[in-house]
Amino acid sequence: MRQSTIQGIALGVAIALPLLSAIASPALALSISPQALSQINAALSFPNASQRFFNEGQQQLEREIEQLRDAPADASDPLLIDEDLPETLEQQRLQLEQSNGRSQDRTAPPQ
């Protein structure tokens, strides 16, 4: 059992050492160009333009919701609906058609 533990540790060290040396290698870090590094930094910087856009939209929405909540219930007049409106509009349409020389049965005017 003690021998298998030592073998496991030795195997772990044998695998870890090359990986650690590859990660810590300065040659690997120098292979990234300064331009690429600046592009990576710009891409990772927070907040970017789209994030600012959505944050401003979210803040505006929250302000409008608060304004609606805080507004008194009687601040606006209720919506008044004229129930005779469809009939009135139909009568106005018929009058316009008659004045333009069209008959009420919607036939084309005589030529």
N, C-alpha and C positions, 0 to 999 in steps of 0.2 A: 504494500500500500504506500509506504514511504517512497519507494522507488518510482511509482506511477505519478506521485505528486511532484517529485523532482523532475521527471520527464515532462510533465505538463507545463511546469514553470519554464523549463529550458526551451520547450517548443514555443511558448508564448513570447519569450524574450527573442528567440530567433526570428519570429514573424514581426515583432514590434520594432526591433532595431532598424531594419531597412526602411520600414514605413516612416518612422520618426525622422530618420536622416533625410529621406526624400522630402518630407514636409518642411523641415528646417533648413533646407538647402538654399543658400542665398542666390545661387544660379537660377533657381526656379522663380524666385521673386523678381529677379532682374529681367526675366523674359517678357514681362508685361510692359508695354511701352507707356510712357507718360501720358500720351494722348488717350490710350485705352483706359488707363487708370482714371483720368479726369472724366471720361464718359461714364465709367462705372460709378464714380462718386456723384456725378450729376443725376444719374438715373436713380440712385439710392437716396438722394436728398429728399427730405420731407418738409413741407408738403409741396408736391409738384402742382402744375397748373390745373390739371383736372381735379385733383384733390381739393384745391382751394375753391374751384368752381362749385363742387358739390357741397362743400362745407358752407359756403355763402348761401347757397340755395336752401340748405337745411335750416340755417339760422333765420333766413327770411320767412320760411314756412312757419317756424316756431313763433316768430314775432306776430305774424298774421293770425295764427291760432289764438295767441294770448289776447290780441285786440278783439277778436270775435267773442272770446269768453268774457272779457271785461266790459264789453259794450252792454248798456242797459237793454232789456228785452223790448222796451217800447221805443227805442231810438229810431226805428224805421217804420214807415207806414206799411200796413199789410197790403199784400197784392190784391188789387181790386180787379175782378174779371167781369167784363160786360157780357152777360149771357146772350144779349141780342146781337152781339158783334157778327156772328156768321151770317145772320139774315141781313144785317145792314150792309155788309161787304158784298153780298150777293146782289142786293138791290143796286148798289153803286156800280157794280160790274155791268148789270143789265142796262142801266142808264147810259153808261159809256158806250156800250155796243150799239145801242139805239141811236145815239148821237153821231156815231161813226158810220151809220148807214147799214149796220148789220141787223138782221132780224133776230128775234128771240130764239128761233129754233136752230141758231148757229150755222145757218147756211151762208155760203159766200155771198157778198154783195153783188148785185147785178152789174154787169159791165157794159 
